[in-house]
Amino acid sequence: MIIAIDGPAASGKGTLGHKLSDYFDYAYLDTGALYRIVGVATSSMPLEEISEDFAVKKAKELTFKEILTLSKDSKIRTEDAGKRASFVSKIPEVRQALFDLQRNFAIRPVFEDGTLAKGAVLDGRDIGTVICPDAEIKLFLVASPETRATRRFKELQEKGLSVKYNDILSDIKARDERDSSRITAPLKPAQDALILDTSELNPEDVFATALRFINGKKTIGTNR
């Protein structure tokens, strides 16, 4: 089974993805990390002068082993990495280069040690609409920009980083606009996705709601 989790930045996709993968013992892939890894590779370039050719080359060279290593690196979790990820994700050739990698993981999910998993959980911006349109389970998480900015602000503060709430809020709104206005794969829920507003919910409530939806889908599938 494939569980696809979509939604904007800081809506709770990663937290839910980890909880579901642990619960079902499925392999997990944060697809946003792929774009962040490519974005961080452009760190020596001003944001407005990112070389598309360089970003495409990096995306094509990315290996699964490299992904597993770099996805744990704190460098890809910074606000700058997020901005760069949003920029490079608009490059059609970058998206195409990473498409097959994500699809292969969904079809043949593996854990970090290389063993096969019985299912996959993928989270990102377009998993249910582009990467895995045939996924059995599709979830789309949303939350107000203010709620998401508060979450990101607290997260970065806990990491000891000096940040300003208003800067984070402005960045989230800008990223929402870029993600929603992309010509290729704009951010939007799949028609058959459960849209879950996490603004007033804690992680446990989000998990419980998602689990009820998933179990309901599995029951329907069994009855058929």
Contacts in CASP RR format, 6 or more apart in sequence:
PFRMAT RR
TARGET T0000
AUTHOR 0000-0000-0000
METHOD contacts of the structure
MODEL  1
MIIAIDGPAASGKGTLGHKLSDYFDYAYLDTGALYRIVGVATSSMPLEEI
SEDFAVKKAKELTFKEILTLSKDSKIRTEDAGKRASFVSKIPEVRQALFD
LQRNFAIRPVFEDGTLAKGAVLDGRDIGTVICPDAEIKLFLVASPETRAT
RRFKELQEKGLSVKYNDILSDIKARDERDSSRITAPLKPAQDALILDTSE
LNPEDVFATALRFINGKKTIGTNR
1 24 0 8 1.000
1 26 0 8 1.000
1 118 0 8 1.000
1 119 0 8 1.000
1 120 0 8 1.000
1 136 0 8 1.000
1 137 0 8 1.000
1 218 0 8 1.000
2 106 0 8 1.000
2 119 0 8 1.000
2 120 0 8 1.000
2 121 0 8 1.000
2 122 0 8 1.000
2 132 0 8 1.000
2 134 0 8 1.000
2 135 0 8 1.000
2 136 0 8 1.000
2 137 0 8 1.000
3 17 0 8 1.000
3 20 0 8 1.000
3 24 0 8 1.000
3 26 0 8 1.000
3 119 0 8 1.000
3 120 0 8 1.000
3 121 0 8 1.000
3 122 0 8 1.000
3 135 0 8 1.000
3 136 0 8 1.000
3 137 0 8 1.000
3 139 0 8 1.000
3 214 0 8 1.000
4 122 0 8 1.000
4 123 0 8 1.000
4 127 0 8 1.000
4 128 0 8 1.000
4 131 0 8 1.000
4 132 0 8 1.000
4 135 0 8 1.000
4 137 0 8 1.000
4 138 0 8 1.000
4 139 0 8 1.000
4 190 0 8 1.000
4 193 0 8 1.000
5 13 0 8 1.000
5 14 0 8 1.000
5 16 0 8 1.000
5 17 0 8 1.000
5 20 0 8 1.000
5 121 0 8 1.000
5 122 0 8 1.000
5 123 0 8 1.000
5 124 0 8 1.000
5 127 0 8 1.000
5 139 0 8 1.000
5 140 0 8 1.000
5 141 0 8 1.000
6 13 0 8 1.000
6 123 0 8 1.000
6 124 0 8 1.000
6 125 0 8 1.000
6 126 0 8 1.000
6 127 0 8 1.000
6 128 0 8 1.000
6 129 0 8 1.000
6 138 0 8 1.000
6 139 0 8 1.000
6 140 0 8 1.000
6 141 0 8 1.000
6 187 0 8 1.000
6 189 0 8 1.000
6 190 0 8 1.000
6 193 0 8 1.000
7 13 0 8 1.000
7 124 0 8 1.000
7 125 0 8 1.000
7 140 0 8 1.000
7 141 0 8 1.000
7 142 0 8 1.000
7 187 0 8 1.000
7 189 0 8 1.000
8 125 0 8 1.000
8 142 0 8 1.000
8 143 0 8 1.000
8 148 0 8 1.000
8 172 0 8 1.000
8 175 0 8 1.000
8 176 0 8 1.000
8 179 0 8 1.000
8 187 0 8 1.000
9 82 0 8 1.000
9 148 0 8 1.000
9 152 0 8 1.000
9 172 0 8 1.000
9 175 0 8 1.000
9 176 0 8 1.000
10 143 0 8 1.000
10 148 0 8 1.000
10 149 0 8 1.000
10 151 0 8 1.000
10 152 0 8 1.000
10 172 0 8 1.000
11 141 0 8 1.000
11 142 0 8 1.000
11 143 0 8 1.000
11 148 0 8 1.000
11 198 0 8 1.000
12 141 0 8 1.000
12 143 0 8 1.000
12 151 0 8 1.000
12 198 0 8 1.000
12 203 0 8 1.000
12 206 0 8 1.000
13 123 0 8 1.000
13 124 0 8 1.000
13 141 0 8 1.000
14 30 0 8 1.000
14 123 0 8 1.000
15 203 0 8 1.000
15 206 0 8 1.000
16 123 0 8 1.000
16 139 0 8 1.000
16 141 0 8 1.000
16 203 0 8 1.000
16 206 0 8 1.000
16 207 0 8 1.000
16 210 0 8 1.000
17 28 0 8 1.000
17 121 0 8 1.000
17 123 0 8 1.000
18 28 0 8 1.000
19 203 0 8 1.000
19 207 0 8 1.000
20 26 0 8 1.000
20 121 0 8 1.000
20 207 0 8 1.000
20 210 0 8 1.000
20 211 0 8 1.000
20 214 0 8 1.000
21 27 0 8 1.000
21 28 0 8 1.000
21 121 0 8 1.000
23 207 0 8 1.000
23 211 0 8 1.000
24 119 0 8 1.000
24 121 0 8 1.000
25 117 0 8 1.000
25 118 0 8 1.000
26 109 0 8 1.000
26 117 0 8 1.000
26 118 0 8 1.000
26 119 0 8 1.000
26 120 0 8 1.000
26 121 0 8 1.000
27 105 0 8 1.000
27 109 0 8 1.000
27 110 0 8 1.000
27 111 0 8 1.000
27 117 0 8 1.000
27 119 0 8 1.000
27 120 0 8 1.000
27 121 0 8 1.000
28 120 0 8 1.000
28 121 0 8 1.000
28 122 0 8 1.000
29 102 0 8 1.000
29 105 0 8 1.000
29 109 0 8 1.000
29 120 0 8 1.000
29 121 0 8 1.000
29 122 0 8 1.000
29 123 0 8 1.000
30 71 0 8 1.000
30 123 0 8 1.000
30 124 0 8 1.000
31 98 0 8 1.000
31 102 0 8 1.000
31 122 0 8 1.000
31 123 0 8 1.000
31 124 0 8 1.000
31 125 0 8 1.000
31 127 0 8 1.000
31 131 0 8 1.000
32 85 0 8 1.000
32 123 0 8 1.000
32 124 0 8 1.000
32 125 0 8 1.000
33 67 0 8 1.000
33 70 0 8 1.000
33 71 0 8 1.000
33 76 0 8 1.000
34 59 0 8 1.000
34 62 0 8 1.000
34 67 0 8 1.000
34 98 0 8 1.000
34 101 0 8 1.000
34 102 0 8 1.000
35 85 0 8 1.000
35 86 0 8 1.000
35 88 0 8 1.000
35 89 0 8 1.000
35 94 0 8 1.000
35 98 0 8 1.000
36 76 0 8 1.000
36 77 0 8 1.000
36 81 0 8 1.000
36 82 0 8 1.000
36 84 0 8 1.000
36 85 0 8 1.000
37 58 0 8 1.000
37 62 0 8 1.000
37 66 0 8 1.000
37 67 0 8 1.000
37 70 0 8 1.000
37 71 0 8 1.000
37 76 0 8 1.000
38 55 0 8 1.000
38 58 0 8 1.000
38 59 0 8 1.000
38 62 0 8 1.000
38 84 0 8 1.000
38 85 0 8 1.000
38 88 0 8 1.000
38 94 0 8 1.000
38 98 0 8 1.000
39 50 0 8 1.000
39 55 0 8 1.000
39 58 0 8 1.000
39 81 0 8 1.000
39 82 0 8 1.000
39 84 0 8 1.000
39 85 0 8 1.000
39 87 0 8 1.000
39 88 0 8 1.000
40 70 0 8 1.000
40 75 0 8 1.000
40 76 0 8 1.000
40 81 0 8 1.000
40 84 0 8 1.000
41 54 0 8 1.000
41 55 0 8 1.000
41 58 0 8 1.000
42 50 0 8 1.000
42 51 0 8 1.000
42 54 0 8 1.000
42 55 0 8 1.000
42 58 0 8 1.000
42 84 0 8 1.000
42 88 0 8 1.000
43 80 0 8 1.000
43 84 0 8 1.000
45 51 0 8 1.000
45 54 0 8 1.000
47 80 0 8 1.000
47 83 0 8 1.000
47 84 0 8 1.000
47 87 0 8 1.000
50 84 0 8 1.000
50 87 0 8 1.000
50 88 0 8 1.000
52 91 0 8 1.000
52 93 0 8 1.000
52 94 0 8 1.000
55 88 0 8 1.000
55 91 0 8 1.000
55 94 0 8 1.000
56 91 0 8 1.000
56 93 0 8 1.000
56 94 0 8 1.000
56 97 0 8 1.000
59 88 0 8 1.000
59 93 0 8 1.000
59 94 0 8 1.000
59 97 0 8 1.000
59 98 0 8 1.000
60 97 0 8 1.000
62 97 0 8 1.000
62 98 0 8 1.000
62 101 0 8 1.000
64 101 0 8 1.000
64 105 0 8 1.000
67 101 0 8 1.000
68 112 0 8 1.000
70 76 0 8 1.000
74 159 0 8 1.000
75 81 0 8 1.000
77 159 0 8 1.000
78 161 0 8 1.000
79 152 0 8 1.000
79 156 0 8 1.000
79 163 0 8 1.000
79 167 0 8 1.000
79 168 0 8 1.000
79 171 0 8 1.000
82 175 0 8 1.000
83 171 0 8 1.000
83 175 0 8 1.000
86 175 0 8 1.000
86 178 0 8 1.000
86 179 0 8 1.000
87 178 0 8 1.000
88 94 0 8 1.000
89 95 0 8 1.000
89 125 0 8 1.000
89 179 0 8 1.000
89 182 0 8 1.000
90 178 0 8 1.000
90 182 0 8 1.000
90 184 0 8 1.000
92 184 0 8 1.000
95 184 0 8 1.000
95 185 0 8 1.000
99 130 0 8 1.000
99 131 0 8 1.000
102 122 0 8 1.000
102 127 0 8 1.000
102 131 0 8 1.000
102 132 0 8 1.000
103 131 0 8 1.000
103 132 0 8 1.000
105 120 0 8 1.000
105 122 0 8 1.000
106 120 0 8 1.000
106 122 0 8 1.000
106 131 0 8 1.000
106 132 0 8 1.000
106 135 0 8 1.000
108 116 0 8 1.000
109 116 0 8 1.000
109 117 0 8 1.000
109 119 0 8 1.000
109 120 0 8 1.000
110 116 0 8 1.000
110 117 0 8 1.000
111 117 0 8 1.000
122 131 0 8 1.000
122 132 0 8 1.000
125 179 0 8 1.000
125 185 0 8 1.000
125 187 0 8 1.000
126 185 0 8 1.000
126 187 0 8 1.000
127 135 0 8 1.000
127 138 0 8 1.000
128 135 0 8 1.000
128 138 0 8 1.000
128 190 0 8 1.000
128 193 0 8 1.000
129 185 0 8 1.000
129 188 0 8 1.000
129 189 0 8 1.000
129 190 0 8 1.000
130 185 0 8 1.000
133 190 0 8 1.000
136 217 0 8 1.000
137 213 0 8 1.000
137 214 0 8 1.000
137 217 0 8 1.000
138 189 0 8 1.000
138 190 0 8 1.000
138 192 0 8 1.000
138 193 0 8 1.000
138 194 0 8 1.000
139 193 0 8 1.000
139 194 0 8 1.000
139 196 0 8 1.000
139 210 0 8 1.000
139 213 0 8 1.000
140 189 0 8 1.000
140 190 0 8 1.000
140 193 0 8 1.000
140 194 0 8 1.000
140 195 0 8 1.000
140 196 0 8 1.000
141 196 0 8 1.000
141 197 0 8 1.000
141 198 0 8 1.000
141 206 0 8 1.000
142 195 0 8 1.000
142 196 0 8 1.000
142 197 0 8 1.000
142 198 0 8 1.000
142 199 0 8 1.000
143 151 0 8 1.000
143 197 0 8 1.000
143 198 0 8 1.000
143 199 0 8 1.000
144 199 0 8 1.000
145 169 0 8 1.000
145 172 0 8 1.000
145 173 0 8 1.000
145 176 0 8 1.000
146 169 0 8 1.000
147 198 0 8 1.000
147 199 0 8 1.000
148 172 0 8 1.000
149 165 0 8 1.000
149 168 0 8 1.000
149 169 0 8 1.000
149 172 0 8 1.000
150 165 0 8 1.000
152 168 0 8 1.000
152 172 0 8 1.000
153 163 0 8 1.000
153 165 0 8 1.000
153 168 0 8 1.000
156 163 0 8 1.000
156 168 0 8 1.000
157 163 0 8 1.000
176 187 0 8 1.000
179 186 0 8 1.000
179 187 0 8 1.000
180 186 0 8 1.000
180 187 0 8 1.000
180 188 0 8 1.000
189 195 0 8 1.000
194 210 0 8 1.000
194 213 0 8 1.000
196 206 0 8 1.000
196 209 0 8 1.000
196 210 0 8 1.000
198 206 0 8 1.000
201 209 0 8 1.000
END
